[in-house]
């Protein structure tokens, strides 16, 4: 098509040699992957050797937006950062919205591949196709807010969009994150630590070019349709009114709001930390990602704890993590913990679950006040929670152990703490309880990145005859399915919707505007893609691309030695929920869940060890991937930089 006559540019930067060059991604490759997660994973599979040290010079950082990024489609703002994870020693992919992806597209690039390691701290400066490696000594050690101000001052442009890690990434906290505009996070899998390992602090971008589209008139018509209709979609209207924090009471009412490190699923203080409470207390305004009218982002402030609004506000995952999971019912304290993490460049999910695990160790007498430098780590202790979060970001005292992730920390501490370390493959749980949502349980267990809440559609949207159920009829899903169901119906639903979520990551689309639950239906999205690209597309193509991305990520992990034994749930998921109302005493059955997962393997065309068959690779156009005949040994979980005893 005319839109792709010159392909799309991929920037390559070697930090060791200082070499900068462009590569052209042709239309055939773009049609196969779209961009985002699929394109990034294909690059990693082609260029990254198995078994490398994720914090070593050989690791590769890949940034990708998509063929839709930079267009006026609401929700098309997301981009991917991918590498080998220092947290899991496995596949890493993390998405973020905001403005950095569209800015990169308008600067003329669909992605960036960063290799090597700089001999000194640097940041990249990209403006309309011109690229420079700049000295970062002045911003090294600064908070993300300070660094962004300095970069914009150096470049004499307040509109520069900065994606960066923070001091935690410099210190190689294994779940350090990447943020753009201080509040939009590639939060999971430790991509900020990979930044730090390469002496790369930030990538600053300014783009003024228009992204070409095939049918501008049709695209504008579709965008106007979205603008007129999104308020009629109940979930999107709820997001506008209360942000993702509206999930707090929905989970509380179904007995699945994780509380006290997943001991129970009901929290007495839930109403104090929900979206409605945020609106009444700490909320200062709503913000949105690039060209999105929903504006689901919360910006908070307040004199209590002196909350800085430039760091945005907590999403549901942060509220669940630093809130109910730590036994905290103070929204201002949760907002302050969120600010600490964003200022230092730390994933709020992993950090909060590390704090909760430490609290349970304290409550059980496994760790003492002396271990925490005098902190009394009881459930709900706000001051202790905030101080320990700072210690994690700074690798101070026991914080240096917790900054390694709770899998490693539990191995060091022992004494039974492994049984309540809520992690999979080394990555900490998001704030959802698999016991009450079996699709989420399967999604957490088989996720190539470790537990991740964005890789599957959540069960509660399909338990009744809702708009979401109507939208998935095109996929052959017609009947409501209970949240705790473990039948073939749930398996079929999970498999199909998993591919859609995966596709969204490759298309750079936000799940929170897309079918099945939200405003953009599959039919409307086909028209949007056609208007941008000129391609004749279908929902079948979207699903196959989603499966292609999932299988590539699985192949990455197979080469790293991960198999069926790495698709697990923590012991606590098989223990009864200590609820008083809904789901009282409910637990997953270990044998039933294993059978459920084995059936999923069969549906995917994988063998009993979770390895994709040659036939499946051929079906998806992935015959170029070579897999080992037998699983190699999985890389050891090493511990480094720990100052605690």
C-alpha positions in Angstrom: 0.0 0.0 0.0 1.0 3.6 -0.6 1.2 4.2 3.2 4.0 1.6 3.5 5.8 2.3 0.2 9.0 3.2 2.2 8.3 0.8 5.1 8.7 2.0 8.7 12.0 3.0 10.3 13.6 1.1 13.2 16.3 2.9 15.0 19.4 0.9 16.2 21.7 2.3 18.8 24.9 0.5 20.0 25.8 2.2 23.3 29.2 0.4 23.4 30.4 1.8 20.1 28.2 4.8 19.7 26.9 3.6 16.3 23.5 4.9 15.3 21.7 3.6 12.2 18.3 3.1 10.7 16.7 -0.1 9.4 13.6 -0.4 7.3 10.8 -2.7 8.3 8.9 -3.7 5.2 5.1 -3.9 4.8 5.1 -7.7 4.8 6.7 -7.8 8.2 4.4 -5.0 9.5 1.4 -7.0 8.3 2.6 -10.1 10.1 3.3 -8.3 13.5 1.7 -4.8 13.4 4.4 -3.7 15.9 4.2 -3.7 19.7 4.7 -6.9 21.5 4.8 -9.2 18.4 7.5 -7.2 16.6 9.6 -6.7 19.7 9.4 -10.5 20.5 10.5 -11.4 17.0 13.5 -9.1 17.3 14.5 -10.7 20.6 14.1 -14.2 19.3 16.3 -13.4 16.3 19.0 -11.5 18.1 19.3 -12.5 21.7 21.3 -15.5 22.7 19.6 -17.8 25.3 21.3 -17.9 28.7 22.7 -14.4 28.8 22.8 -12.3 31.9 19.8 -10.0 31.8 21.8 -7.3 33.6 24.8 -7.8 31.3 26.0 -6.0 28.2 24.5 -8.7 25.9 20.9 -8.0 26.8 18.9 -6.1 24.2 16.3 -3.3 24.9 13.6 -3.1 22.3 11.0 -0.3 22.1 8.1 -0.7 19.6 4.9 1.2 18.8 2.6 0.0 16.0 1.3 0.8 12.6 -1.6 2.6 14.3 0.5 4.7 16.8 0.4 8.5 16.2 -3.0 8.4 14.4 -6.1 9.9 16.0 -7.5 6.5 17.1 -8.4 6.8 20.8 -6.4 4.2 22.8 -3.7 3.7 20.2 -1.1 5.3 22.4 0.5 2.2 23.9 4.1 1.1 23.2 6.1 -1.9 24.3 9.5 -2.2 26.0 10.9 -5.8 25.8 14.1 -7.6 26.8 15.2 -10.5 28.9 13.9 -9.9 32.5 16.3 -9.4 35.4 13.4 -10.3 37.7 12.4 -13.6 36.1 15.4 -14.5 33.9 12.7 -15.0 31.2 10.8 -13.2 28.6 10.0 -9.5 29.4 7.4 -7.3 27.8 5.8 -4.3 29.4 3.4 -1.8 27.8 2.5 1.8 28.7 0.2 4.5 27.4 0.6 8.2 27.6 2.4 10.2 24.9 5.9 8.7 24.3 4.7 6.1 21.7 2.8 8.7 19.5 5.8 11.1 19.8 8.2 8.4 18.6 5.9 7.6 15.7 5.7 11.4 14.8 9.5 11.5 15.0 9.5 8.9 12.2 10.1 5.6 14.0 8.2 2.5 14.7 10.8 1.3 17.2 14.2 1.4 18.7 16.7 -1.4 19.4 19.4 -0.6 22.1 22.4 -2.8 22.4 25.7 -2.8 24.3 26.5 -0.7 27.4 27.7 2.9 27.6 30.9 3.6 29.5 29.2 6.5 31.2 25.6 7.6 31.9 23.8 8.8 28.8 20.4 9.5 27.4 19.1 9.4 23.8 17.7 12.5 22.1 15.5 11.9 19.1 13.9 14.7 17.0 12.2 14.1 13.7 14.7 11.4 12.6 17.8 13.0 14.0 19.4 11.1 16.9 22.1 11.9 19.4 23.6 10.1 22.4 24.0 12.8 25.1 25.8 12.9 28.5 23.5 12.1 31.5 25.8 13.0 34.4 23.6 15.9 35.4 20.5 13.8 35.7 22.1 10.6 37.2 20.8 10.1 40.7 18.0 12.6 40.3 14.3 11.7 40.8 12.3 11.3 37.6 10.7 14.7 38.0 14.1 16.4 38.4 15.6 14.6 35.5 12.7 15.4 33.2 13.0 19.1 34.1 16.7 19.1 33.4 16.4 17.3 30.1 13.7 19.7 28.8 15.8 22.7 30.0 18.9 21.3 28.2 16.9 20.8 25.0 15.1 24.1 25.4 11.8 22.5 24.6 9.0 21.9 27.3 7.1 19.6 24.9 9.8 16.9 24.8 8.4 13.6 25.9 10.8 11.6 28.2 10.7 7.9 28.8 13.1 7.1 31.7 14.0 5.0 34.6 14.8 6.5 38.0 17.5 6.1 40.7 16.0 2.6 41.4 16.9 1.6 37.8 20.4 3.0 38.3 20.7 0.8 41.4 19.5 -2.2 39.5 16.4 -2.8 41.6 15.1 -5.9 39.7 11.6 -4.5 39.2 12.6 -0.9 38.4 10.3 0.5 35.8 10.2 2.9 32.9 8.0 6.0 33.0 6.9 8.6 30.5 5.7 12.0 31.6 6.3 10.8 35.2 3.0 8.9 35.4 2.6 6.4 32.5 4.6 3.3 33.4 6.0 0.3 31.6 5.8 -1.1 35.1 6.4 -4.8 35.0 9.4 -7.2 34.4 12.2 -4.8 35.5 12.9 -2.9 32.3 14.2 0.0 34.3 16.9 -2.2 35.7 18.0 -3.0 32.1 18.2 0.7 31.4 20.5 1.1 34.4 22.6 -1.9 33.5 23.4 -0.1 30.2 24.0 3.3 31.8 21.0 4.5 29.9 18.9 6.9 31.9 16.3 8.2 29.4 15.1 8.5 25.9 13.8 11.9 25.0 11.6 12.3 21.9 10.2 15.2 19.9 8.2 14.5 16.8 6.3 17.0 14.5 5.7 14.8 11.5 2.2 13.6 10.5 1.7 9.8 10.5 0.4 8.9 7.0 -2.9 7.0 6.8 -4.7 5.4 3.8 -8.1 7.0 4.2 -8.0 10.1 6.4 -11.7 11.1 5.8 -12.9 7.6 6.9 -10.6 7.6 9.9 -11.9 11.0 11.1 -15.5 9.7 10.7 -14.7 6.7 12.9 -12.9 8.9 15.5 -15.9 11.2 15.6 -18.2 8.1 16.1 -16.1 7.2 19.1 -16.4 10.7 20.5 -20.1 10.6 20.3 -20.6 7.0 21.6 -18.1 6.3 24.4 -20.3 7.7 27.2 -23.0 5.2 26.3 -20.6 2.4 27.2 -21.1 1.8 30.9 -17.6 0.5 31.6 -16.0 3.4 29.8 -18.2 6.0 31.5 -17.3 4.4 34.9 -13.6 4.7 34.0 -14.1 8.4 33.2 -15.9 9.0 36.5 -13.7 6.9 38.8 -10.7 5.5 37.0 -9.5 2.0 37.4 -10.1 2.4 41.1 -13.8 1.6 40.5 -12.6 -2.0 40.5 -12.0 -1.9 44.3 -15.7 -2.3 45.3 -16.5 -4.6 42.4 -13.9 -7.1 43.8 -14.8 -6.5 47.4 -18.4 -7.4 46.6 -17.4 -10.7 44.9 -15.0 -11.7 47.7 -11.9 -11.3 45.5 -10.3 -8.1 46.8 -6.9 -9.4 47.9 -6.4 -8.6 51.6 -3.4 -9.1 53.9 -1.3 -10.8 51.3 -4.1 -12.9 49.9 -5.1 -14.4 53.2 -8.6 -13.2 52.5 -10.7 -11.5 49.8 -12.6 -9.0 51.9 -11.2 -5.7 53.3 -13.0 -3.8 56.0 -11.6 -0.5 54.7 -12.5 -1.1 51.1 -14.9 1.9 50.9 -12.2 4.2 52.2 -9.8 3.4 49.2 -12.3 3.0 46.3 -12.7 5.3 43.3 -15.6 7.2 44.8 -13.6 7.9 47.9 -10.7 9.1 45.8 -13.0 11.5 44.0 -14.2 12.9 47.3 -10.7 13.2 48.9 -7.4 13.4 47.1 -8.4 13.8 43.4 -7.4 17.1 41.8 -8.2 16.3 38.1 -8.5 13.7 35.4 -6.0 13.3 32.6 -6.0 11.0 29.5 -3.5 9.4 27.2 -2.8 10.8 23.7 -6.2 11.9 22.0 -8.3 9.8 24.4 -11.4 11.6 25.6 -12.1 9.0 28.4 -9.4 10.5 30.7 -9.3 7.6 33.1 -6.0 8.7 34.7 -6.3 10.2 38.2 -4.1 13.1 39.4 -4.0 13.4 43.2 -2.7 15.8 45.7 -3.1 17.0 49.3 -1.2 18.3 52.3 -1.3 15.0 54.2 2.0 13.4 53.3 2.6 16.4 51.0 1.5 14.5 47.8 3.1 15.9 44.6 0.4 15.9 41.7 3.1 15.9 39.0 3.4 12.1 39.5 -0.3 11.5 38.7 -2.2 9.1 40.9 -2.6 5.5 41.8 -4.4 3.0 39.5 -6.4 0.1 41.0 -3.3 -2.2 41.1 -1.5 0.3 43.2 -4.5 0.8 45.5 -4.9 -2.9 45.9 -1.2 -3.4 46.5 -0.4 -0.7 49.0 -4.0 -0.7 50.2 -5.9 -3.9 51.0 -3.0 -6.3 50.5 -1.0 -4.3 53.0 -4.0 -3.8 55.2 -3.9 0.0 54.7 -7.2 2.0 54.4 -5.6 5.5 54.0 -5.8 6.8 50.4 -3.4 9.6 51.1 -0.8 7.1 52.2 -1.4 4.9 49.2 -1.0 8.0 46.9 2.3 8.8 48.7 3.6 5.3 48.1 2.7 5.7 44.5 4.6 9.0 44.3 7.7 7.4 45.9 7.7 4.6 43.3 7.2 7.0 40.4 9.8 9.4 41.6 12.4 6.6 42.1 11.3 4.5 39.1 9.9 1.4 40.8 7.0 -0.9 39.8 4.2 -0.2 42.2 2.9 -3.7 41.9 6.1 -5.6 42.8 7.1 -3.1 45.4 3.7 -3.3 47.2 3.6 -7.1 47.2 7.2 -7.1 48.5 6.1 -4.9 51.4 3.0 -7.1 52.0 5.2 -10.3 52.1 7.5 -8.5 54.6 4.5 -7.6 56.7 3.3 -11.2 56.8 6.9 -12.4 57.7 6.8 -9.9 60.6 3.3 -10.9 61.7 4.4 -14.6 61.8 7.6 -13.8 63.7 9.8 -14.9 60.7 11.4 -11.4 60.6 11.7 -9.1 63.5 11.8 -5.4 64.3 15.6 -5.5 64.2 15.5 -6.9 60.6 13.6 -3.7 59.6 15.9 -1.2 61.3 13.3 -0.7 64.0 10.2 -0.6 61.9 7.1 -2.3 63.2 5.9 -4.0 60.0 2.3 -4.8 61.2 -0.6 -4.9 58.8 -1.9 -1.4 58.2 1.2 0.4 59.6 1.3 3.4 57.1 4.6 4.9 58.3 6.4 1.5 58.1 5.0 0.8 54.6 6.2 4.2 53.3 9.7 3.8 54.9 10.2 0.3 53.6 9.1 1.4 50.1 11.9 4.0 50.2 14.3 1.4 51.5 13.5 -0.8 48.5 14.1 2.0 46.0 17.4 2.9 47.7 18.5 -0.7 48.3 18.9 0.2 51.9 19.1 -2.5 54.6 16.5 -5.2 54.1 15.2 -3.1 51.3 18.2 -4.3 49.2 17.0 -7.9 49.7 13.4 -7.0 48.8 14.6 -5.2 45.7 15.7 -8.5 44.4 12.0 -9.7 44.2 10.2 -11.9 46.7 11.1 -15.2 45.1 14.8 -14.5 45.8 14.0 -12.9 49.2 12.0 -15.9 50.3 14.8 -18.2 49.3 17.1 -16.2 51.6 14.7 -15.8 54.5 13.2 -19.3 54.3 11.3 -20.5 57.4 8.2 -21.2 55.4 8.0 -17.7 53.9 8.2 -19.3 50.4 4.6 -20.6 50.8 3.2 -17.1 50.9 5.5 -15.4 48.4 2.9 -14.5 45.8 4.8 -14.7 42.6 4.9 -16.7 39.4 8.2 -17.3 37.5 9.7 -14.7 39.9 7.2 -11.8 39.2 4.9 -10.6 41.9 1.1 -10.9 41.7 -1.1 -8.1 40.6 -4.1 -7.3 42.9 -6.4 -10.1 41.8 -7.3 -13.4 43.5 -7.1 -16.5 41.2 -9.3 -18.5 43.6 -12.3 -16.4 42.6 -11.4 -15.9 38.9 -10.3 -19.1 37.2 -9.5 -17.4 33.9 -7.2 -15.1 35.7 -5.7 -18.1 37.5 -4.8 -19.7 34.2 -3.6 -16.5 32.7 -1.3 -15.8 35.7 0.1 -19.3 35.6 0.9 -19.6 31.9 2.0 -16.0 31.4 5.4 -15.8 29.8 6.3 -12.8 31.9 5.1 -14.1 35.2 1.8 -13.0 36.8 0.3 -10.2 34.7 -3.3 -8.8 34.9 -3.3 -7.4 31.3 -2.8 -10.7 29.4 -6.3 -12.0 29.7 -9.9 -10.8 29.8 -11.1 -11.0 33.4 -13.9 -13.4 34.3 -16.4 -11.0 35.9 -17.2 -9.4 32.6 -18.8 -12.6 31.2 -20.9 -13.9 34.1 -24.2 -12.4 32.7 -25.8 -11.3 29.5 -23.8 -8.1 29.1 -22.6 -6.0 26.3 -19.3 -7.8 26.5 -20.9 -11.1 26.0 -22.8 -9.8 23.0 -19.6 -8.5 21.5 -17.8 -11.9 21.8 -20.6 -13.8 19.9 -18.6 -13.3 16.8 -15.9 -15.5 18.5 -18.4 -18.2 19.2 -18.9 -17.4 22.9 -22.7 -17.1 23.6 -23.4 -18.2 27.2 -22.4 -16.6 30.6 -19.9 -18.6 32.6 -19.4 -18.3 36.4 -16.2 -16.8 37.6 -15.1 -20.0 39.5 -15.9 -22.3 36.6 -13.2 -24.8 35.5 -15.0 -26.4 32.6 -14.4 -26.6 28.8 -16.6 -23.6 28.3 -14.2 -21.4 30.5 -11.2 -22.9 28.7 -12.6 -22.0 25.2 -13.5 -18.5 26.4 -10.1 -17.9 27.9 -8.2 -19.1 24.9 -10.1 -16.9 22.4 -10.0 -13.8 24.5 -6.3 -14.3 25.4 -5.5 -13.9 21.7 -7.4 -10.6 21.6 -5.6 -9.2 24.6 -2.3 -10.2 23.0 -3.2 -8.7 19.7 -4.0 -5.4 21.5 -0.5 -5.3 22.8 0.9 -5.7 19.3 -1.5 -3.1 17.8 -0.6 -0.6 20.5 -4.2 -0.5 21.7 -5.5 0.0 25.2 -7.6 -2.8 26.5 -9.9 -0.2 28.1 -11.3 1.1 24.9 -11.5 -2.2 23.0 -14.0 -5.1 22.7 -15.2 -7.2 24.3 -16.2 -4.9 27.2 -15.5 -1.4 25.9 -16.6 1.0 23.1 -14.6 -0.1 20.0 -16.3 -3.3 18.7 -14.4 -5.8 16.6 -16.3 -4.6 13.5 -15.5 -0.9 14.2 -11.8 -1.7 14.8 -11.6 -3.6 11.5 -12.7 -0.4 9.8 -10.2 1.7 11.8 -7.3 -0.5 10.8 -8.4 -0.5 7.2 -8.6 3.3 7.2 -5.1 3.6 8.6 -3.3 0.9 6.6 -5.5 0.2 3.6 -5.3 -3.5 4.5 -8.4 -5.7 4.2 -8.4 -7.1 7.7 -10.6 -9.4 9.9 -11.0 -10.3 13.5 -9.6 -13.7 12.5 -6.4 -12.0 11.5 -6.3 -10.2 14.8 -6.7 -13.4 16.8 -4.0 -15.2 14.8 -1.6 -12.4 15.3 -2.3 -12.5 19.0 -1.6 -16.2 19.1 1.5 -15.7 17.1 2.8 -13.2 19.7 1.9 -15.6 22.5 3.7 -18.5 20.9 6.8 -16.5 20.2 7.0 -15.5 23.9 6.5 -19.1 24.8 9.4 -20.1 22.5 11.6 -17.5 24.1 11.0 -19.1 27.5 11.5 -22.6 26.1 14.9 -21.6 24.9 15.6 -20.3 28.4 14.6 -23.6 30.0 11.1 -22.8 31.2 8.4 -25.5 30.9 5.3 -26.8 32.5 6.8 -26.8 36.0 7.2 -23.0 35.7 3.4 -22.6 35.0 2.3 -22.7 38.6 0.3 -20.9 41.3 1.6 -20.3 44.8 0.4 -22.6 47.6 -1.9 -20.0 49.0 -4.1 -20.2 45.9 -5.0 -23.8 47.1 -5.8 -22.7 50.6 -9.3 -21.6 51.7 -10.2 -17.9 51.5 -10.7 -16.6 55.0 -13.8 -14.5 54.0 -16.8 -13.8 56.1 -19.3 -13.4 53.3 -18.8 -14.3 49.6 -16.5 -17.3 48.7 -16.0 -18.1 52.4 -13.6 -21.1 52.5 -13.3 -21.3 48.7 -10.0 -22.6 47.2 -8.7 -23.9 43.9 -8.2 -27.7 43.7 -4.6 -28.4 42.7 -5.3 -31.5 40.7 -8.3 -30.0 38.9 -6.4 -26.9 38.0 -3.5 -28.9 36.7 -5.9 -30.8 34.4 -7.4 -27.5 33.3 -3.9 -26.2 32.4 -3.0 -29.5 30.6 -6.2 -29.1 28.5 -5.1 -25.6 27.6 -1.7 -26.9 26.4 -3.6 -29.3 24.2 -5.8 -26.6 22.8 -2.7 -24.5 22.0 -0.9 -27.4 20.2 1.7 -27.7 22.9 3.2 -30.9 24.3 3.0 -31.9 28.0 5.9 -29.7 28.9 4.3 -26.7 27.3 6.5 -26.7 24.2 4.8 -25.6 20.9 4.7 -28.2 18.3 6.5 -27.8 14.9 3.0 -27.9 13.3 1.8 -25.0 15.4 4.9 -23.0 14.4 4.3 -23.7 10.8 0.6 -22.7 11.1 1.5 -19.3 12.6 4.3 -18.6 10.1 7.0 -19.2 12.8 8.9 -22.0 11.2 12.0 -20.0 11.4 12.1 -20.5 15.2 14.4 -23.4 16.2 13.6 -25.0 19.6 15.8 -27.3 21.5 14.9 -31.0 21.5 15.0 -31.0 25.3 14.5 -28.2 27.8 17.9 -26.8 28.8 18.5 -26.1 32.5 16.8 -22.9 33.7 19.1 -20.0 34.7 19.8 -19.7 38.5 18.2 -16.9 40.4 21.3 -15.1 41.5 21.3 -12.4 44.2 23.5 -9.3 43.9 24.0 -6.0 45.7 22.3 -7.1 48.9 23.5 -5.3 52.1 21.2 -7.1 54.5 22.6 -9.9 56.6 
